[in-house]
Amino acid sequence: MSKTIQPKQRIALVYNTDKPRAHHEWLRLKRWLEQRKIIVVAASKVTTAMKNVNFVVAVGGDGTVLSVARQVAAWGVPILGVNVGRLGFLAATEVGAMFRTLSRVLAGESRVEVRTMLSVTGTSKGKKFGPYLALNDCVIRSGASGRVLQLQATVRNRPLASYAGDGLIVATPTGSTAYNLAASGPILYPDLDVLLLCPICPHSLVQRPLVMPTFEIVGVEVLRPSPSALLCVDGLITRMLKPGDRIEVRRAEAQAKLLMDPDQTYYQVLQSKLKWGGS
């Protein structure tokens, strides 16, 4: 009786070029995989050659995972994050445990989490821009002037609320532990199929975070006499917004697939990263 020949696994490796340690660990991982006769597609950034790999290992921090997720989500390729940064909410493993974690993933023992992403489009002076893809959040915030922004939010083109303050965050559950957390928004379990609106330093006690289903389409317009605002998608400034400019945020068709440690629950991640229960 002949044995079934298993196809060789193809693994992609990328790293954060701004972090010397990330490059060092990337090289170690490359050697480790090649010693195990695994096909490695290695580069400093995502390339089209990575479209048909089993998964991508992103060495860096959360920013690295976010960048990779935006680029490979449409391909349906899972991402395994190796954290060499600080918090690393999106990473499956820290550097010290990366070989153990990778061994389990290669053996099929990992857990895949499918995460909601956002699609951000807009209009400025009658011209459309976008779409931009986000795993964490879309943020409209005040620029260098620091002046108060006046924003009008709508849901499916119907008025929702007017916001006055430093800005507004539209986040996924994944992004609830990013800027939203710093703005005193709630932490959401990442598997929830919802969107989160969170005002930044609102000038009213009645302006509170709001959780809504992902079938809604959220619009935000910059009102006069606001100064110019910044549109940031996953922490990257994409463009300036002037009074009268408007964006729309909806659930993206693409979803991010994150490979996570099967032995660690999301609550344990929170306990570890946020030091819950510590003295």
Disulfide bonds with the S-S distance in Angstrom:
none
